[in-house]
Amino acid sequence: MTLESIVHVCLAGLSTGMFIWLVASGLTLIFGVLGVLNFAHGSFYMLGAYCCFTALSALGGNFWVGLLIGPLLVCAAGFIIERFFLRYVYHLALAYQLLLTFAFVLLFDDLVKIIWGGGSLGSPSVPGLSGSVDILGRYFPTYNLFIIVVGPLVALGLWALIERTWYGRIIRAASSEREMAAAIGVPVPALFTSVFVFGTWLGAMGGALAVPYVGLLTPGMGESIIINAFVVAVIGGLGSLKGAFLGALIIGLLSSFGTRFLPAFDMFLTFILMAAVLLLRPQGFFGKAT
């Protein structure tokens, strides 16, 4: 295998990992603060893609405006789910939360079929990012390079938000001691709603950014990404954003090299890694031991 091939496989892995990270970041944030494993997060990714596509079509192909509007529309669904459903199961076992959010997966899959049909929709190209760049004599998609840059910027923005802002301090306080935070006047229910909606936006933004990347939009497209997002969240440590970022990088590179050398064992390698991490460090890379 030549150096050029290794570089291109690594770049492909980085772009895949950053797409997973964009979805896993919202999933991890919601679990870290609310303690909810939201199985419907993949549906937010799917809805973000479809809403962005619809906004893009209605606005004459302006991808950047569609990227702004699409995820915001999905935030309304996140608000309704948290405010009228999840809020009443926070005190219940994790299994009940998973069952409730899985019900929304089925609901949203059917909703997409009703609104957009059961067939696939072709993804548009992005002006200015639709070409390829010559890297070591081989062409690599410009849009994939764009995603490789966006992923770390999102990670940096989340770190700054959580660690360097008043809102982030309130989030950390409420996630660790919600009763104490409520006692000193923090509106915990409203805070949890805002965190869930923000996590929804992150998942939907991942879907919107995937519109030019996936080739075709299909009902149920969120299921595959949520599996990878869960794997990333588990091996990184549930609730750890830096763990999710590292896990997404590892899974992206492993998937890329697996596709290149062992295509029949692509997903198998991912789950072998997760099993190894759970055996050696059950709390994940940056999770807290219990």
N, C-alpha and C positions, 0 to 999 in steps of 0.2 A: 504494500500500500504506500503510495507516494505521499510526500508532505502536503501537496495540494489537496489530495483526497482527505487527509486527516483534518486539515483546516476547514474544508467545506462541511465535513461531517460534524465537526465541533460547532460551526456556525449554525447548522441546521438544528443541532441539539439545543443550542442556546435560545434560538427563536421558539422552539417547541416548549422549552422550559419556562420562558417568559410568558407565553400564553397560559400555561398551567398556573404560574404564579399570580397572574392577574385575577384568576378565578379563586385560587386558594387563599389569596390575601383577604378577601371578603369573608370567606368561610371561616378562616382562622380568627379574624377580628371578632366575628359574631360569637364564636365559641369562647374566646378568651374573655369577653366581657359579659355575655349573657349566659354562658354555659350551655348553649343550644347547638347541637349538631344538626345543621339545617340541610337535609337531603334535597330540598327544593332549590338549593343554590344553583345547581346545574340548569334548572328551568329558567332562572334569572338570566343566565348566560344565553340560553336559547331565545328568550323573549327580547333580550338586548339586541341580538343579531337580527331578528325579524322586525323589530320596531325601527332599528336603524335602516334596514333595507326599505321599509315602507316610507320613512321620512325622506330617505334618499331619492326614492322614486317620485314622491310628491313634490320634491324641491328641485327636480330637474337634474339630479346627479351630483349635487353638492355634498360630498362625503363628510366634510368637516362639520357642516350644519347637522347632518344626520347623526353624526357621532355625538353631538351635543344633545340633540332632542331625544333620540332613541332611549338611552339609559335613564333619562329623567322620567320618561313615561313608565318605565318598569319600576321606578321608585314608588309609584302609587300602589302597585301590587304588593311591594314589600311593606309599605305602611299598613295596608289592610290586613295582611297576614299577621304581622306582629301585634297590631292594636286589638284585633278582634278574635284572634285564635291563639297564637303562641303565648300571649301574656297570661293566659289561664292555665298553662301547663308547665310554667317554670318550676313549680314546686314538685312536679311529678318525676318519675324515673325517666332516664334517658330514652328508654324503649318507647314510651308514649310520645315523646317529641319526634322520634324518628318515624313512627307510624303516621303522625299527623302531617309531617312535612312530606313524607312519601305520597300521601293522598294528594297533596298539591302537585306533585310531579305528574301523576295521572291526569289530574284536572287540566293542568297547563298543556300537556301533550294533546289532549282532545280539543282544547281551546284553539291551539295553533292550527289543527286540522280544520276546524270549523271556519276560522277567519281566513287562513292562507291556503287551505287545501292540503291534501295528503301527499302531493307530489313535492318535488324539489324545486328550489328557486336558484337561478344562476347568480353568482356574486359579481359585482361590478369591479372595475379596476379603479385605482386612486390616482388622479392626475398628479404627476410629479413623483409618484412612488411606484409606478407600474412597470418600470423597466428593470434592468439588471446591472450589476456592477462587476467589472472584471477584477477578480481577486486571484492572484497567482495563476493567471492564464485560464481560469474557469469563471463562468458567470454565476452570480448569486443574486437572488431577488432583492431589489431595493427595499421592498416593503418588509421583508424579514429582518433586514438590518435596522429598519425603523423600530420594529418591535423589540429588538435586542437593546435598543437605547431607551425605549419607553419603560420597560420592566424595571431597571434599576432606578429610574427617575421616580416611579411610583413607590418603590421601596424607600427611597430617601424622603419623599414627601410624607409617607406614613410614619416613618421614624420621627421626623420633625413634628408632626401633628401630635403624636402620642407622648413624646419626651420633652418637647420644648414649648408647648402651649398650655394655656389655662384649661381648655377643653380636654386636652390629653390627661392632665393631672386629675380632673374630675372623673374621667373614664377609668383611670387606674385605681382611684379611690373606691369607686362604686363597684368595680369588678372584684376587688379583694375584700371589702367590708361594706356590703350594700346597706345593711341595717345602720351602721355607724354613719355612712354618708347621708342616709335619709334623715337621721337624727339631727345632723347639723344643717339641714335645709336643702340638700341636693334633691331636685325632683327626679328621683331614680326612674320611675316609669317613663317619663318623657325622655330622659337620657337614653334609656335602653331602646326606645323607639327610634331615636335619632341614629344610634349606632347600627341598628338593624337596617335602617333605610340606607345608611352610608355603605354598609357591607353589600346590600342589594345593588347599589350603584356600581360598586367595584366589579361585581359579577357581571352585571349588564354591560359595563364598559368593556370587559373582556370579550363578551359576545359581539359587541359592535365593532371592536377592532378586528375580530375574526372574520367579518363579512368578506373582505377582499382576499382572505387567506385560505379559507376552507374550500373554496370552489363552488360548493352547493350548500344551500340551507335546507335542512330536512327536519321534519317533526321528530322529536326524541334526540336531537343532536346534543342535548345537555347531559345525557346519561354517561357517555364516554368520558367527557371532561370532568364530571363530578367524581368518577372513580379515581382518576389520576389526582384530582384535588384532595380527595380523602387520603390517598396514599401519601401525598406530600405532607398533609397536615399531621398524619400519624408519625411518619419517620422524623419530621422536624420537631415534633413535640406539640401536642394539642394546645392551641392558644398562643404559640410562639410565632410571631411574624418573621423573625430572622431565621427560625428553624424552617418555616414554610418556604422562604426564599432559597435557602440552601438546598432543601429537599427538591424544589422545582428544578434547580440547576442540575442536580444529580439525576433526577428522573428524565429530564429532557435529553441530557447527554447519553444516558444509558439507553433510552429509546432510540436515539439516532444511531448509535453504534450497533445496537441490536438489530435495527432494521437493515443496516448495511451488511452485517456479518452473519447474523442469525435471525433472519426474518420470521421463521416459524416459531421462534421463542421470544418474540418481542415483549408481550405482556407477561410471559412467564418470568423473565428476568426482573421485571418491576416488582412482582409479588415475592420473588425470592429475596430481593433486597429488603422489602418491608418485613418479611419473616425474620431475616437475620437481625435487623435492627431491633425488632420486638423481643427476640431471644436474648440479645446482648445488652440492650438498653431499653427496657419496656416503656419508659417515659419519653423516648425519642431523643434526638440530639440536644435540644434545649428545653425539653419539658421538665417539670418539677417532679421529683420522686415522691410517691405517696406511701 
